[in-house]
Amino acid sequence: MKDLYHGSKVVPAFGPIARPAGAGIAVDLQGFESALFVFQSGAMGAVAGTYTWKLTESIASGGPYTDVAGGDMVGGVTTVVFDQAVGGDANMAKKLGYIGSKQFIKVFSTEGTAGTPTSIVGASAVLGNPRHAPVV
């Protein structure tokens, strides 16, 4: 019987942090064929602000990193957005799926609104389709 626990690995990709702008932690996909990036927000602050998240990829951990093409994303979804002004984005989880061929992936966040947003947002990568299982 297959189970998700022994067929995946979870690693940090970003934060959790307030004002999560910039590049995250390099995620090494060596030994895995896919990754699911899970973004999670906490309570949204009183100041309006938006964050747009995308994936970047590289053949080396130090880069250079380039945007992941839509064809290497599951379902063609290339970004996720958290909007503090929308109450529905509080305590929400969103995801991006990667099936490309590069070894290193970083999430990248841009702040779309001036001010001092106070949301806490973070990301983790769930690495899947291991070349060797079970994963420990």
C-alpha positions in Angstrom: 0.0 0.0 0.0 1.3 3.4 -0.9 1.0 6.4 1.4 1.8 10.0 1.1 4.0 10.0 4.3 6.7 7.6 2.9 6.5 9.0 -0.7 7.1 12.7 0.0 9.5 15.1 1.8 8.6 18.5 3.2 11.1 21.4 3.3 10.8 25.1 4.0 10.6 27.4 1.1 9.9 30.9 2.6 9.2 32.4 6.0 6.8 32.6 7.8 7.4 36.3 7.9 5.6 39.7 7.8 6.1 41.6 4.5 7.4 38.5 2.6 9.0 40.3 -0.4 12.0 38.8 -2.3 13.4 35.3 -2.9 12.9 32.4 -0.6 15.1 29.4 0.3 16.6 27.3 -2.5 14.7 24.0 -2.6 16.8 21.1 -3.9 14.7 18.6 -5.9 17.5 16.0 -6.3 15.9 12.6 -6.1 12.4 13.9 -6.8 10.4 14.4 -10.0 7.8 17.0 -8.8 7.1 19.6 -6.1 4.0 21.1 -4.6 4.6 24.6 -3.0 2.1 25.4 -0.3 1.6 29.0 0.8 -0.2 29.8 4.0 -1.4 33.1 5.4 -2.2 34.0 9.0 -4.6 36.7 10.1 -4.6 39.7 7.7 -3.5 43.1 9.0 -5.5 46.3 8.9 -3.4 47.9 6.2 -4.3 46.9 2.6 -1.5 45.1 0.7 -1.1 42.4 -1.8 1.6 39.8 -2.4 2.1 37.9 -5.6 4.1 34.6 -5.4 5.8 32.8 -8.3 8.4 30.1 -8.8 11.9 30.5 -10.2 14.3 27.8 -11.2 18.0 27.1 -11.7 20.5 24.4 -12.4 22.7 25.6 -9.5 21.7 26.6 -5.9 23.4 29.9 -6.3 21.5 30.7 -9.5 20.9 32.5 -11.8 17.2 31.9 -11.3 14.6 32.5 -14.0 10.8 32.4 -13.9 9.3 28.9 -14.4 7.5 28.5 -17.7 3.7 27.8 -17.6 4.3 24.4 -19.2 6.4 23.3 -16.2 3.6 24.3 -13.8 0.7 22.0 -13.0 -2.6 23.3 -14.5 -0.9 26.3 -16.1 -1.3 28.3 -12.8 1.9 30.4 -12.5 1.2 32.7 -9.5 -0.8 32.9 -6.3 -1.9 36.2 -4.7 -2.7 37.0 -1.1 -4.7 40.2 -0.7 -4.9 41.7 2.8 -7.9 43.8 1.8 -9.9 40.6 1.1 -11.0 38.9 4.3 -11.2 35.6 2.4 -7.4 35.5 2.2 -6.9 35.4 6.0 -5.9 31.9 7.3 -5.8 30.6 3.8 -3.7 28.0 2.0 -2.9 28.2 -1.8 -0.6 26.1 -3.9 1.6 26.0 -7.0 2.7 22.7 -8.6 6.1 22.2 -10.4 6.9 19.4 -12.8 9.9 21.0 -14.6 13.4 19.6 -15.0 15.6 22.1 -13.0 17.1 20.9 -9.7 16.7 24.1 -7.7 13.5 26.1 -7.1 12.9 29.3 -5.2 9.6 31.0 -4.5 9.7 34.7 -5.1 7.2 37.3 -3.7 6.5 40.8 -4.8 4.6 43.4 -2.7 2.0 45.1 -4.9 0.8 47.8 -2.6 2.6 50.6 -0.8 2.2 50.9 3.0 3.1 48.5 5.8 1.2 45.3 5.3 1.2 43.1 8.4 0.2 39.7 7.1 2.3 36.7 8.1 2.8 34.4 5.1 5.1 31.4 4.6 5.6 28.6 2.2 6.7 24.9 2.3 7.6 22.6 -0.6 6.3 19.1 -0.6 8.6 17.0 -2.8 7.0 14.1 -4.6 7.5 11.3 -7.1 10.7 10.1 -5.4 13.2 8.1 -7.5 13.8 5.9 -4.4 11.1 5.2 -1.8 10.4 5.1 1.0 11.6 8.6 1.8 13.0 9.0 5.3 
